[in-house]
Amino acid sequence: MRLDAGQIEVVDDIMAEVLRHKTPAERLRIGFNLWESAYRMLKAHLDKTHPEWDAEQLEKEVAKRLSHGAT
């Protein structure tokens, strides 16, 4: 395993082997579940941090952050 400025994540060799045995559909489901979890956590954090925001403003900020500002 190497860690340097150009590498932001490292997959453990054992985990990589587990993922190799997953079907493409299973890997997509894992990725979607990770995205959905990040969405829920970010939304909860922003809602707690900015209780003055309405639902629309909250959704826009979540979308902005998850898309790296591409919305």
Buried (B, 14 or more C-beta within 10 A) or exposed (E): EEEEEEEEEEEEEEEEEEEEEEEEEEEEEEEEEEEEEEBEEBBEEBBEEEEEBEEEEBEEBBEEBBEEEEE
